[in-house]
Amino acid sequence: MRSWFRDTTGGLPTTFWYLWSGTLINRLGSFVLVFLAIYLTQERGFSASQAGLVIGLWGVGGAFGTTAGGTLADRWGRRPTLLTAHVGAAAMMLALGLARDLWAVALGALLLGMFAEAARPAFGAMMIDVVPAKDRLRAFSLNYWAINLGFACAAVLAGLAAQADYLLLFVVDAGTMLVTALIIFMRVPETRQAGSASTATASAPRGALRTILSDRVFLGFVALNLFSALVFLQHISMLPIAMGDDGLSPATYGTVIALNGVLIVVGQLFVPRLIRGRSRSYVLALAAVVMGVGFGLTAFAGTAWFYGLTVLIWTLGEMLNSPSNSTLIAELSPAELRGRYQGVFSLSWQIAGASAPILGGLVREHAGNDTLWYGCAMLGVLTAVAHLVSGPARERRAVALRRSGEALAPVTAHRGPQPAEATA
């Protein structure tokens, strides 16, 4: 056990642990997004479609935020981008909690999504900056473990707090964002290298955008993540509404969804050993199938224990997907465009965040609850097949970037391969 603990946590940079601590504190207070659908429908009296629209606007704001955050992380710096994003998100969180009319709630969700998600590409770029390539799999797994430890606690606590006062959810969430900003301000230095900064500035913004848009291998990977996210994000939009229709309380939803975080906390630290040395394409394909099956079984759920069973199943897929996704995006990102690549990858989550609740609400209202969950299962299987087909090209690109030791434009854009690329 001591050897496993040393292999899992030993040798990681101090800066990583400050980032890890900030992640844990932030997620311990991540009450609002988990209960936003219930808050909008039960406390504010909005319809399922209106709630889906508000949550979708959160995703639209996030799309702008990740795009801007990726650019700022490369040009302005990781640290100031993170500080601005967290302080701005805390202010918008309080504004959203005080909003009453639909237009005010929608605007608050849009601005909150923009600030909150602007931190994602800067955080990802900083993680890659400070953690050596050989340690990234376990570093990303540890960070994901912290996310879900906080999420598991937050889901249960939020269910209890919501019964007392919904505004308390917004206040606590804003407070943890400010504490995270304080940790970054006090303990986390800037990690962007001067050379990378000047190169990125010289090539930005049009050159960087042209490089990313011509990188078909990377964009294909982003598209597959989008499809997986469309399935996965139903757990914060349509799942609580489905459970409410079955007569289950918000506290019950909080307990059931907390199983997701509990399982990840218990098992995620063992995942790196389980998948080490295995094909990432096969791991990602298996993850997509398992998530699809888990959400598909939701069509048959009607009691708390059955909903809990479905959560445990799709959580297994999530656990396999996350570390493979994180390490692969790190290897597909040229060093001088790391923030922008992280931003474009995060954009897939924001597009899904904007469209998943809207599409889920429309399908559920017009085709029925069962059709929604069957569609999730089918999309998971199709995504798995696409991972198996596209996997070899991704691995060749990762090897080429790793061996070159410097940023490369997409291989297809070169007149002729350099020796290292030809070997790859």
C-alpha positions in Angstrom: 0.0 0.0 0.0 2.9 2.3 0.8 4.5 1.5 -2.5 1.2 2.2 -4.4 0.8 5.5 -2.6 4.3 6.6 -3.5 3.9 5.6 -7.1 0.6 7.5 -7.3 1.5 10.7 -5.6 5.3 10.9 -5.3 7.6 13.2 -7.3 5.0 15.7 -8.5 5.9 19.4 -8.4 4.8 21.7 -5.6 2.9 23.9 -8.0 0.8 21.0 -9.0 -0.3 20.4 -5.4 -1.4 24.0 -5.0 -3.5 23.7 -8.2 -4.8 20.4 -6.9 -5.8 22.0 -3.6 -7.6 24.9 -5.4 -9.5 22.4 -7.5 -10.6 20.5 -4.4 -11.8 23.6 -2.5 -13.6 24.9 -5.6 -15.4 21.6 -6.2 -16.4 21.3 -2.5 -18.6 24.3 -3.2 -19.8 23.5 -6.7 -23.4 23.4 -5.6 -25.2 25.5 -8.3 -24.7 23.6 -11.5 -25.7 20.3 -9.9 -29.0 21.7 -8.8 -29.7 24.4 -11.3 -32.3 22.4 -13.3 -34.2 21.7 -10.0 -33.8 25.3 -8.8 -35.2 26.7 -12.1 -38.1 24.3 -12.4 -39.2 23.9 -8.7 -38.1 27.2 -7.1 -38.5 29.6 -10.0 -41.4 27.8 -11.8 -39.8 27.6 -15.2 -40.7 24.9 -17.7 -38.2 22.1 -18.6 -37.6 23.9 -22.0 -36.9 27.2 -20.2 -34.6 25.5 -17.8 -32.8 23.8 -20.7 -32.4 27.2 -22.4 -30.9 28.7 -19.3 -28.4 25.9 -18.8 -27.7 26.0 -22.5 -26.9 29.7 -22.2 -24.4 28.7 -19.5 -22.8 26.6 -22.2 -22.9 29.4 -24.8 -21.1 31.7 -22.3 -18.6 28.9 -21.7 -17.9 28.6 -25.4 -16.9 32.3 -25.5 -15.0 31.9 -22.2 -12.9 28.9 -23.2 -12.0 30.6 -26.6 -11.0 33.8 -24.9 -9.3 32.0 -22.0 -7.1 29.9 -24.3 -5.9 33.0 -26.1 -5.3 34.9 -22.9 -3.4 32.0 -21.4 -1.0 32.0 -24.2 -0.6 35.8 -24.7 -1.4 37.3 -21.2 -0.3 34.4 -19.0 -1.9 31.4 -17.2 -1.9 33.0 -13.7 -3.7 36.4 -14.5 -6.2 34.5 -16.7 -7.0 32.2 -13.8 -7.3 35.0 -11.3 -9.6 37.1 -13.5 -11.8 34.1 -14.3 -12.3 33.0 -10.7 -13.0 36.5 -9.3 -15.4 37.3 -12.2 -17.2 34.0 -11.8 -17.7 34.6 -8.1 -19.3 37.9 -8.8 -21.6 36.5 -11.5 -22.5 33.6 -9.2 -23.9 36.0 -6.7 -25.7 37.9 -9.4 -27.4 34.7 -10.7 -28.6 33.8 -7.2 -30.2 37.2 -6.8 -31.8 37.2 -10.3 -35.6 36.6 -10.5 -36.9 37.3 -14.0 -36.2 34.8 -16.8 -34.2 37.3 -18.8 -32.0 38.2 -15.8 -31.4 34.5 -14.9 -30.5 33.8 -18.6 -28.1 36.7 -18.7 -26.5 35.7 -15.4 -26.1 32.1 -16.6 -24.5 33.4 -19.8 -21.9 35.6 -18.0 -21.2 33.0 -15.3 -20.5 30.4 -17.9 -18.1 32.8 -19.7 -16.1 33.6 -16.6 -16.1 30.2 -15.0 -15.0 28.3 -18.2 -12.3 30.9 -19.1 -10.3 29.2 -16.4 -10.4 25.8 -17.9 -7.8 26.2 -20.7 -5.4 28.2 -18.5 -5.6 25.6 -15.8 -5.0 22.7 -18.3 -2.1 24.5 -19.9 -0.5 25.2 -16.5 -0.9 21.5 -15.5 1.0 20.5 -18.7 3.6 23.2 -18.1 4.6 22.0 -14.6 4.1 18.2 -14.8 6.7 16.2 -16.9 5.2 14.1 -19.7 5.9 10.8 -17.8 3.9 11.9 -14.8 0.9 13.4 -16.6 -1.4 10.4 -16.5 -1.3 10.1 -12.7 -1.3 13.9 -12.3 -4.5 14.2 -14.3 -6.0 11.2 -12.5 -5.2 12.9 -9.1 -6.7 16.1 -10.3 -9.8 14.3 -11.5 -10.0 12.5 -8.2 -10.0 15.9 -6.4 -12.8 17.1 -8.7 -15.0 14.2 -7.8 -14.2 14.1 -4.1 -15.4 17.7 -4.0 -18.3 16.9 -6.3 -19.5 13.9 -4.1 -19.4 16.0 -1.0 -21.0 19.0 -2.7 -23.9 17.0 -4.1 -25.0 15.7 -0.7 -24.4 19.0 1.1 -26.2 21.0 -1.7 -29.3 18.7 -1.4 -29.5 19.6 2.3 -28.7 23.3 1.8 -31.4 23.5 -1.0 -34.0 22.5 1.6 -33.0 25.4 3.8 -32.4 28.2 1.3 -31.4 28.0 -2.4 -29.5 31.3 -2.1 -27.1 29.6 0.2 -26.0 27.4 -2.7 -24.9 30.5 -4.7 -23.2 32.2 -1.8 -21.1 29.1 -0.8 -20.2 28.4 -4.5 -19.0 32.0 -4.9 -16.9 31.8 -1.7 -15.0 28.7 -2.8 -14.2 30.4 -6.1 -12.6 33.3 -4.2 -10.6 31.0 -1.9 -9.3 29.3 -5.0 -8.3 32.6 -6.5 -6.5 33.5 -3.2 -4.5 30.2 -3.4 -3.4 31.0 -7.0 -2.6 34.6 -6.0 -0.5 33.6 -3.0 1.2 30.4 -4.1 1.0 29.7 -7.8 3.7 31.4 -10.0 3.3 32.1 -13.8 4.3 28.9 -15.7 4.3 30.2 -19.3 7.7 30.1 -20.8 9.0 33.4 -22.3 10.0 31.7 -25.5 6.7 30.1 -26.0 5.0 33.4 -25.2 6.8 35.3 -27.9 6.3 32.6 -30.5 2.6 32.4 -29.6 2.3 36.2 -29.9 4.0 36.3 -33.2 1.7 33.6 -34.7 -1.5 34.9 -33.1 -4.3 35.2 -33.7 -4.8 34.3 -37.3 -1.8 32.0 -37.6 -2.8 30.0 -34.6 -6.4 29.7 -35.7 -5.2 28.5 -39.1 -3.0 25.9 -37.6 -5.7 24.5 -35.4 -8.4 24.5 -38.1 -6.0 22.6 -40.5 -5.2 20.0 -37.8 -7.8 17.4 -38.8 -6.5 14.8 -36.4 -7.0 17.1 -33.4 -10.4 18.4 -34.6 -11.6 14.8 -35.1 -10.7 14.1 -31.5 -12.5 17.3 -30.4 -15.6 16.2 -32.3 -15.6 12.8 -30.6 -15.3 14.4 -27.2 -18.3 16.6 -28.1 -20.5 13.5 -28.8 -19.4 11.9 -25.5 -20.2 15.1 -23.7 -23.7 15.3 -25.2 -24.4 12.0 -23.5 -22.6 12.7 -20.3 -24.1 16.1 -19.6 -27.6 14.8 -19.5 -26.9 14.0 -15.8 -27.1 17.6 -14.9 -30.0 18.6 -17.1 -32.5 15.9 -17.9 -31.7 13.3 -15.2 -32.9 15.5 -12.3 -36.1 16.3 -14.1 -36.7 12.7 -14.9 -36.2 11.8 -11.2 -38.5 14.6 -10.2 -41.2 13.2 -12.5 -40.9 9.9 -10.7 -41.6 11.6 -7.4 -38.0 11.7 -6.1 -36.9 14.7 -4.0 -33.9 17.0 -4.7 -32.2 15.5 -1.7 -32.6 12.0 -3.3 -31.1 13.3 -6.5 -28.2 14.7 -4.6 -27.6 11.4 -2.9 -27.9 9.4 -6.1 -25.6 11.7 -8.1 -23.1 11.7 -5.3 -22.5 8.0 -6.1 -20.7 9.3 -9.2 -18.2 11.1 -7.1 -17.9 8.4 -4.4 -17.1 5.7 -7.0 -14.4 7.9 -8.6 -12.9 8.8 -5.3 -12.7 5.1 -4.3 -11.5 3.8 -7.7 -9.9 6.6 -9.8 -6.5 6.4 -8.2 -6.2 2.7 -9.4 -7.2 3.5 -13.0 -3.7 4.7 -14.2 -2.3 1.2 -13.3 -5.2 -0.5 -14.9 -4.9 1.3 -18.3 -1.1 1.8 -18.3 0.4 0.3 -21.5 -3.0 -0.3 -23.1 -4.2 1.3 -26.3 -5.8 4.6 -25.6 -8.2 4.1 -28.6 -9.5 0.9 -27.1 -9.8 2.5 -23.7 -11.7 5.5 -25.0 -14.0 3.2 -27.1 -14.8 1.0 -24.1 -15.5 4.1 -22.1 -18.0 5.4 -24.7 -19.8 2.1 -24.7 -20.1 1.8 -21.0 -21.3 5.4 -20.6 -23.9 4.8 -23.4 -25.2 1.7 -21.7 -25.4 3.4 -18.3 -27.5 6.3 -19.7 -29.5 4.0 -21.8 -30.6 2.0 -18.8 -32.1 5.2 -17.3 -35.1 4.5 -19.5 -36.0 1.6 -17.2 -35.4 3.4 -13.9 -38.2 4.5 -11.6 -36.8 4.1 -8.1 -33.8 5.6 -6.3 -31.8 2.4 -6.3 -32.2 1.8 -10.0 -31.1 5.4 -10.8 -28.2 4.8 -8.5 -27.3 1.7 -10.5 -27.3 3.6 -13.8 -25.1 6.2 -12.3 -22.5 3.6 -11.1 -22.4 2.1 -14.6 -21.8 5.3 -16.6 -19.4 6.5 -13.9 -17.2 3.5 -14.8 -17.0 4.8 -18.4 -16.2 8.3 -17.2 -13.4 7.0 -15.1 -11.8 5.3 -18.1 -12.4 8.2 -20.4 -11.0 11.1 -18.3 -7.2 10.2 -17.9 -6.9 9.0 -21.4 -8.5 12.1 -22.8 -6.4 14.4 -20.7 -3.0 12.8 -21.6 -3.9 12.6 -25.3 -4.9 16.3 -25.5 -1.6 17.2 -23.8 0.4 15.2 -26.4 -1.6 16.6 -29.4 -1.0 20.3 -28.3 2.1 22.1 -29.7 3.9 23.9 -26.8 3.6 27.4 -28.1 -0.2 27.0 -28.8 -1.0 24.9 -25.7 -3.5 27.4 -24.2 -5.3 27.7 -27.5 -5.5 24.0 -28.1 -6.8 23.5 -24.6 -9.3 26.2 -25.3 -10.6 24.6 -28.5 -10.8 21.2 -26.7 -12.7 22.8 -23.9 -15.0 24.4 -26.5 -16.4 20.9 -27.2 -17.6 20.8 -23.6 -19.2 24.2 -23.9 -20.9 23.4 -27.1 -22.2 20.2 -25.5 -23.1 22.3 -22.4 -25.2 24.6 -24.5 -26.8 22.0 -26.7 -27.2 19.0 -24.4 -29.9 20.5 -22.2 -31.8 22.1 -25.1 -31.7 18.9 -27.3 -32.5 16.8 -24.2 -35.5 18.9 -23.3 -36.8 18.9 -26.9 -36.4 15.1 -27.3 -38.0 14.5 -23.9 -41.0 16.7 -24.6 -41.7 15.7 -28.1 -40.4 12.0 -28.4 -40.6 10.9 -24.7 -38.3 10.1 -21.9 -37.4 6.6 -23.1 -36.3 7.9 -26.6 -33.9 10.3 -25.0 -32.0 7.6 -23.1 -32.1 5.1 -26.0 -30.5 7.8 -28.1 -27.8 8.3 -25.6 -27.0 4.6 -25.8 -26.8 4.7 -29.6 -24.6 7.7 -29.6 -22.2 6.0 -27.2 -21.8 3.0 -29.5 -21.2 5.2 -32.6 -18.6 7.2 -30.7 -16.8 4.0 -29.7 -16.6 2.9 -33.3 -15.2 6.3 -34.4 -12.5 6.1 -31.7 -11.3 2.7 -33.0 -11.1 4.0 -36.5 -9.4 7.3 -35.8 -7.1 6.1 -33.0 -4.0 5.2 -35.0 -3.8 8.6 -36.7 -3.9 10.3 -33.3 -1.1 8.2 -31.9 1.1 8.9 -34.9 0.6 12.6 -34.4 1.4 12.4 -30.7 4.6 10.5 -31.5 5.6 13.0 -34.1 5.1 16.0 -31.7 6.9 14.2 -28.9 9.9 13.3 -31.0 10.3 16.7 -32.6 10.8 18.4 -29.3 9.2 21.6 -30.7 5.9 22.9 -31.9 4.9 21.5 -35.3 2.2 22.6 -37.7 0.0 19.7 -38.8 2.0 17.2 -40.8 -0.2 17.6 -43.8 0.8 21.2 -44.1 4.5 20.5 -44.6 6.1 20.2 -48.0 8.1 17.2 -46.9 8.7 15.4 -43.6 11.6 16.1 -41.4 13.7 13.0 -40.4 12.0 12.7 -37.0 8.6 12.9 -38.6 9.5 10.4 -41.2 10.6 8.0 -38.5 7.4 8.5 -36.6 
